[in-house]
Amino acid sequence: YQRRVHGVGFQGDSIDQLHDLTSDIVNEGVGGIIFFRRNVKNKEQLQSITSYIKTLRSDPILISLDVEGGKVNRLSYERYPSAIEVGKLSEDQAELIFEKMANDIQEAGFNFVLGPVVDLDLGSSVISGYGRSYSSDPSIVERYASLYIKKMREHGILTSIKHFPGHGSATADTHVATKSYADVKYTKEELQPYRNLIDQGYTGSVMIAHVINEQLDDQPATFSKKIVTDLLRNELHFKGIVVSDSMNMKAAQMSTYKSMWVNAINTGIDMLIVSDIQKPKVVVDTIVEAVNEGLISLERINDAYNTIITGSNQVGY
């Protein structure tokens, strides 16, 4: 089996603490490593760890983190304005900020950034409350997101626009709430940045939200084939990597890890973020078991694998 369908997190901030994952990176086909604030001390420390990860494989592995600016910034030794602040600046000023951000990310050894946010500023506590949206106007969001993507691409960094199909009007925080409902009256406007960026040739990554938008489906988007396959793939014609939000969030929980991962993959998600699972082999073995049981088709796994490889080959290494 060709197995790249998961990105994993780790505890600690040193190479020694990463050693438990070394054999999994080499032998278990880990598709990516995601860093959180707990993993970050300074630039030199990050360079040491990311350089070490790259020695473990001859083929590209996606090394990622969240850098949006403001309160959501895993490069904790740097400071950037929040999205809502950037959205009030001129495009030239924004480009300077994104150039520095991209340079800092590249220097630290990362090739995949989980941003920009293209949610609209519609009152969500977890989006608007943290200044994570550029504007309530989809055209402004699209414009500033394009500048962010452009600068990252110039530095060999893959991006992930998020949180599809829109988190800007969600009434709850998917990190802690078991359900998060999006206000359905905003659906068309919330899709506009995705639709236009994809029409303009965007082929990076799209992160799926755990929100429920009842106008589109009664299931969280993570487990909705209508949203991921029918809407994002078939209607919007997105060809890049579809990545989940963290599968450890409360809004993604099902009765078992197996049912959660199987449903997400069958929905059309290519890469699962399992940020707090310390045994990636468990994820791989569970997915292989599901394939053997006929719960996931080998074709679906291979489609995900090929999509991830194509995306990985776009990045600097």
C-alpha positions as CSV (number, residue, x, y, z in Angstrom):
1,Y,0.0,0.0,0.0
2,Q,1.1,3.5,-0.8
3,R,0.6,5.3,2.5
4,R,1.0,9.1,2.7
5,V,-2.5,9.9,4.0
6,H,-1.6,11.3,7.4
7,G,0.4,14.2,8.9
8,V,1.4,13.8,12.5
9,G,2.4,15.9,15.4
10,F,5.0,15.2,18.2
11,Q,5.7,16.3,21.7
12,G,8.8,18.3,22.7
13,D,11.2,20.7,21.0
14,S,14.3,18.7,20.3
15,I,15.6,16.1,18.0
16,D,15.9,13.6,20.9
17,Q,12.1,14.0,21.5
18,L,11.4,13.4,17.8
19,H,13.3,10.1,17.8
20,D,10.2,8.1,18.6
21,L,8.8,9.2,15.2
22,T,12.0,8.5,13.2
23,S,11.2,4.9,12.2
24,D,7.6,6.0,11.3
25,I,8.9,8.8,9.0
26,V,11.2,6.3,7.3
27,N,9.1,3.2,7.3
28,E,5.4,4.1,7.7
29,G,5.0,6.6,4.9
30,V,4.2,9.6,7.0
31,G,3.0,12.2,4.6
32,G,3.9,15.2,6.8
33,I,5.0,16.5,10.2
34,I,3.1,19.4,11.8
35,F,4.6,21.7,14.4
36,F,2.7,23.4,17.2
37,R,3.8,26.1,19.7
38,R,5.0,23.3,22.0
39,N,7.6,22.4,19.4
40,V,9.0,25.9,18.9
41,K,11.8,27.7,20.8
42,N,13.8,29.7,18.3
43,K,14.9,29.7,14.7
44,E,18.1,27.8,15.2
45,Q,16.3,25.0,17.1
46,L,13.7,24.7,14.3
47,Q,16.4,24.6,11.7
48,S,18.1,21.8,13.5
49,I,14.9,19.7,13.7
50,T,13.6,20.3,10.2
51,S,17.1,19.6,8.7
52,Y,17.1,16.3,10.6
53,I,13.7,15.3,9.3
54,K,14.8,16.0,5.7
55,T,17.8,13.6,6.1
56,L,15.4,10.7,6.9
57,R,13.9,10.6,3.4
58,S,15.1,11.2,-0.1
59,D,11.6,12.1,-1.3
60,P,9.8,15.3,-0.1
61,I,8.0,15.2,3.2
62,L,5.6,18.1,4.0
63,I,6.8,20.0,7.1
64,S,4.1,22.3,8.3
65,L,2.8,24.8,10.8
66,D,0.2,27.5,11.2
67,V,1.4,31.0,10.4
68,E,-1.5,33.4,9.9
69,G,-0.3,36.4,11.9
70,G,-1.7,37.9,15.1
71,K,-2.7,35.3,17.7
72,V,-2.3,32.3,15.4
73,N,1.4,32.1,14.7
74,R,3.5,29.1,15.6
75,L,6.7,31.0,14.9
76,S,6.4,32.4,18.4
77,Y,9.8,34.2,18.2
78,E,8.4,36.4,15.4
79,R,5.5,38.9,15.3
80,Y,3.2,39.6,12.4
81,P,0.0,41.7,12.2
82,S,-3.3,39.7,12.3
83,A,-5.3,39.2,9.1
84,I,-7.9,41.8,10.0
85,E,-5.1,44.3,10.5
86,V,-3.4,43.3,7.2
87,G,-6.7,43.7,5.4
88,K,-6.8,47.4,6.2
89,L,-3.3,48.0,4.7
90,S,-2.3,48.7,1.2
91,E,-1.4,45.8,-1.0
92,D,2.2,47.0,-1.1
93,Q,2.3,47.0,2.7
94,A,0.7,43.6,2.8
95,E,3.2,42.2,0.4
96,L,6.1,43.3,2.6
97,I,4.6,41.5,5.6
98,F,4.0,38.3,3.6
99,E,7.5,38.5,2.1
100,K,9.0,38.5,5.6
101,M,6.6,35.8,6.8
102,A,7.5,33.6,3.8
103,N,11.2,34.2,4.3
104,D,11.0,33.4,8.0
105,I,9.1,30.1,7.3
106,Q,11.5,29.1,4.7
107,E,14.6,29.9,6.8
108,A,13.1,27.8,9.6
109,G,13.0,24.8,7.2
110,F,9.2,24.5,6.6
111,N,7.7,23.8,3.1
112,F,4.0,23.8,4.0
113,V,2.0,26.5,5.8
114,L,-1.6,26.0,7.0
115,G,-2.8,29.3,5.7
116,P,-4.1,31.7,4.6
117,V,-7.5,31.9,6.2
118,V,-10.1,32.8,3.5
119,D,-13.1,32.7,5.9
120,L,-15.1,35.9,6.0
121,D,-15.3,38.1,9.0
122,L,-18.9,37.3,9.9
123,G,-18.8,37.1,13.7
124,S,-17.4,33.6,14.5
125,S,-15.8,33.6,17.9
126,V,-12.9,31.5,16.6
127,I,-12.4,33.5,13.4
128,S,-13.5,37.1,14.0
129,G,-12.7,36.9,17.7
130,Y,-9.1,36.3,16.9
131,G,-8.8,38.7,14.0
132,R,-8.1,35.8,11.6
133,S,-10.1,37.1,8.6
134,Y,-9.0,39.8,6.2
135,S,-12.5,41.2,5.8
136,S,-16.2,40.5,5.6
137,D,-15.9,41.4,1.9
138,P,-15.0,38.2,-0.1
139,S,-13.3,40.3,-2.8
140,I,-10.9,41.7,-0.2
141,V,-10.3,38.3,1.4
142,E,-9.5,36.9,-2.1
143,R,-7.1,39.7,-2.9
144,Y,-5.0,39.5,0.3
145,A,-5.1,35.7,0.3
146,S,-3.7,35.8,-3.3
147,L,-0.8,38.0,-2.1
148,Y,-0.1,35.6,0.8
149,I,-0.1,32.6,-1.6
150,K,2.1,34.3,-4.2
151,K,4.8,35.1,-1.6
152,M,4.8,31.6,-0.2
153,R,5.0,30.1,-3.6
154,E,8.0,32.3,-4.4
155,H,9.7,30.7,-1.4
156,G,8.9,27.1,-2.3
157,I,6.1,26.8,0.3
158,L,2.8,25.0,-0.2
159,T,-0.2,26.8,1.2
160,S,-3.6,25.6,2.5
161,I,-6.6,27.9,2.2
162,K,-9.0,27.3,5.0
163,H,-11.6,26.4,6.4
164,F,-13.8,25.0,3.6
165,P,-16.7,25.6,3.0
166,G,-16.5,28.5,5.4
167,H,-16.0,28.9,9.2
168,G,-16.7,32.7,9.3
169,S,-20.3,32.4,10.5
170,A,-19.9,29.3,12.7
171,T,-21.6,29.7,16.1
172,A,-19.2,27.5,18.0
173,D,-15.5,26.6,18.2
174,T,-14.8,23.2,16.6
175,H,-11.8,22.7,18.9
176,V,-14.1,22.2,21.9
177,A,-17.7,22.0,20.7
178,T,-19.1,18.7,19.5
179,K,-21.1,20.5,16.8
180,S,-20.5,23.9,15.0
181,Y,-23.3,25.3,12.8
182,A,-22.6,27.8,10.0
183,D,-25.2,30.4,9.4
184,V,-26.6,29.2,6.1
185,K,-27.5,32.6,4.7
186,Y,-23.8,33.3,4.0
187,T,-23.0,30.2,2.0
188,K,-22.5,31.7,-1.5
189,E,-20.4,34.6,-0.2
190,E,-18.2,32.3,1.9
191,L,-17.5,30.1,-1.2
192,Q,-16.5,33.0,-3.4
193,P,-12.8,33.2,-2.4
194,Y,-12.4,29.4,-3.0
195,R,-14.2,29.5,-6.3
196,N,-12.2,32.5,-7.6
197,L,-8.8,31.4,-6.4
198,I,-9.3,27.9,-7.9
199,D,-10.5,29.5,-11.1
200,Q,-7.3,31.5,-11.2
201,G,-5.2,28.3,-11.0
202,Y,-4.7,27.6,-7.3
203,T,-3.5,24.1,-6.9
204,G,-2.1,24.1,-3.4
205,S,-4.1,22.6,-0.5
206,V,-7.6,23.2,0.9
207,M,-8.3,22.5,4.6
208,I,-11.8,21.2,5.4
209,A,-13.6,22.5,8.4
210,H,-15.5,20.4,11.0
211,V,-18.5,22.7,10.7
212,I,-22.0,21.6,9.8
213,N,-23.6,23.8,7.1
214,E,-27.1,22.6,6.9
215,Q,-27.7,24.2,3.6
216,L,-25.1,21.9,2.1
217,D,-25.4,18.8,4.3
218,D,-26.4,17.6,7.7
219,Q,-22.9,16.1,8.4
220,P,-19.7,18.0,9.4
221,A,-17.9,18.9,6.2
222,T,-15.1,16.5,7.1
223,F,-17.5,13.6,6.7
224,S,-19.5,15.1,3.8
225,K,-19.0,13.7,0.3
226,K,-21.5,16.3,-0.9
227,I,-19.1,19.1,0.3
228,V,-15.6,17.6,-0.3
229,T,-16.2,15.5,-3.5
230,D,-19.3,17.0,-5.1
231,L,-18.7,20.6,-4.3
232,L,-15.0,21.1,-3.9
233,R,-13.7,18.5,-6.4
234,N,-16.5,18.3,-9.0
235,E,-18.1,21.7,-9.0
236,L,-15.2,24.0,-8.1
237,H,-12.7,21.6,-9.9
238,F,-10.0,21.7,-7.2
239,K,-7.1,19.5,-8.1
240,G,-4.7,19.9,-5.2
241,I,-4.4,18.3,-1.8
242,V,-7.5,18.1,0.4
243,V,-6.4,18.1,4.1
244,S,-8.4,17.7,7.2
245,D,-8.4,20.1,10.2
246,S,-7.0,18.3,13.2
247,M,-8.9,15.0,13.7
248,N,-8.4,15.5,17.5
249,M,-10.9,18.3,17.6
250,K,-14.1,17.7,19.5
251,A,-16.3,18.4,16.4
252,A,-14.6,15.5,14.5
253,Q,-15.1,12.9,17.1
254,M,-16.9,9.6,16.3
255,S,-17.2,6.4,18.3
256,T,-13.8,5.1,17.2
257,Y,-10.7,6.4,15.5
258,K,-11.2,3.9,12.8
259,S,-14.7,5.1,11.9
260,M,-13.5,8.7,12.0
261,W,-10.5,8.1,9.6
262,V,-12.5,5.8,7.3
263,N,-15.3,8.3,6.9
264,A,-12.9,11.2,6.3
265,I,-10.9,9.4,3.6
266,N,-14.1,8.1,1.8
267,T,-15.4,11.7,1.9
268,G,-12.5,12.7,-0.4
269,I,-9.9,14.0,2.1
270,D,-6.4,13.1,1.0
271,M,-4.4,13.8,4.2
272,L,-5.5,13.5,7.8
273,I,-3.9,15.6,10.4
274,V,-3.6,13.4,13.5
275,S,-1.7,15.9,15.7
276,D,-1.8,14.1,19.0
277,I,-1.4,10.5,18.0
278,Q,2.0,9.4,19.0
279,K,2.0,6.1,17.1
280,P,1.6,6.8,13.3
281,K,1.8,3.1,12.7
282,V,-1.6,2.7,14.4
283,V,-3.1,5.1,11.8
284,V,-1.4,3.2,8.9
285,D,-2.4,-0.2,10.2
286,T,-5.9,0.9,10.8
287,I,-6.2,2.3,7.3
288,V,-4.7,-0.9,5.8
289,E,-7.1,-3.0,7.8
290,A,-10.0,-0.9,6.5
291,V,-8.8,-1.4,2.9
292,N,-8.5,-5.2,3.5
293,E,-12.0,-5.2,4.9
294,G,-13.4,-3.3,1.9
295,L,-14.3,-0.2,3.9
296,I,-11.9,2.0,1.8
297,S,-11.0,1.2,-1.8
298,L,-7.4,0.9,-2.8
299,E,-8.2,3.3,-5.7
300,R,-9.2,6.0,-3.1
301,I,-5.9,5.4,-1.3
302,N,-3.9,5.6,-4.5
303,D,-5.7,8.7,-5.6
304,A,-4.9,10.4,-2.3
305,Y,-1.3,9.3,-2.5
306,N,-0.8,10.6,-6.0
307,T,-2.4,13.9,-5.1
308,I,-0.1,14.3,-2.1
309,I,3.0,13.4,-4.2
310,T,2.1,15.9,-6.8
311,G,1.6,18.6,-4.2
312,S,4.8,17.6,-2.4
313,N,6.8,17.9,-5.6
314,Q,5.8,21.6,-5.8
315,V,7.7,22.5,-2.6
316,G,11.3,23.4,-1.7
317,Y,13.2,20.7,0.0
